[in-house]
């Protein structure tokens, strides 16, 4: 015989009206029938007492008997597991279903259905339309901070208390350092890791697209990023590494080569420029990102795929290359190039290390980050602007030294 949901009916609540007990109470068929009969008896006035301590519950509500009376109570979302919490935190951080799907490696319809389920569970829209974008509701903003704390505690308490033995470890670390610091920084980092951990390899990869970078950090494909974007993602872990001033590099017969004062912004914008960042990613460049903030734009005549090519191009052209002093002085020692003071409005170039929460507690990655910080400290000793504070951070951004 087919198992049907137990129900009850009562003339007091409308003739023939049925209440699907098993829909709301997670109990077996026989228990549901017993409970239905008890409810009918109570409503019909046949009895006023129910067995004390009797309890039934679901993800939405729970029912208990106290002093012979049936008490209905709302339950605090007992069915929200860690996976749902991580999805909700990503949704509230990204304010985008499509971006959340990309980061979590899920289909967009799946994330949409999850959001619908979360809205029903929490009885709140969580994200609402504001023009063409989604913004968190007041409840959503409060949950965002709460979920960060909860998930951080979960990760901290459930992570194994393992240790990393560099002498015997055999593994590879994938690091992204596709900026001017890479040429100065990576050789020293590779040397230090080889000295401390002879069987550990380093895969120094090119910077992928921004979306791929975030996705690969989230899935663990990338272990650490050495970056210098004007505004790093707030939901990633971050540690400042060093700050350097910005300079321009030209060949000796360039018209500005003999200038001793900082180049004016007017002169800077008249020149043709060489950049390792194309116009399509200008907002990620510490130079063009700053110009965007100032409402300005320079003429990028040539873009190159990597920094190592820049000195060869500069010696054959009248282009201006703008970069951090550390890299500029390095290439000026090896090539016939002149280092000039950049417009003061450009400020300083700030470098930092980024990593995902999923790597934060791993002993292997704690060790790797210590190596990166150690090398950065050595570079910083030679940097005259080492005391300049990191200024791009907004209030509440996650900074972890």
Order of alpha helices (4+ residues) and beta strands (2+ residues): beta-beta-alpha-alpha-beta-beta-beta-alpha-alpha-alpha-beta-beta-alpha-beta-alpha-beta-alpha-beta-beta-alpha-beta-alpha-beta-alpha-beta-alpha-beta-beta-alpha
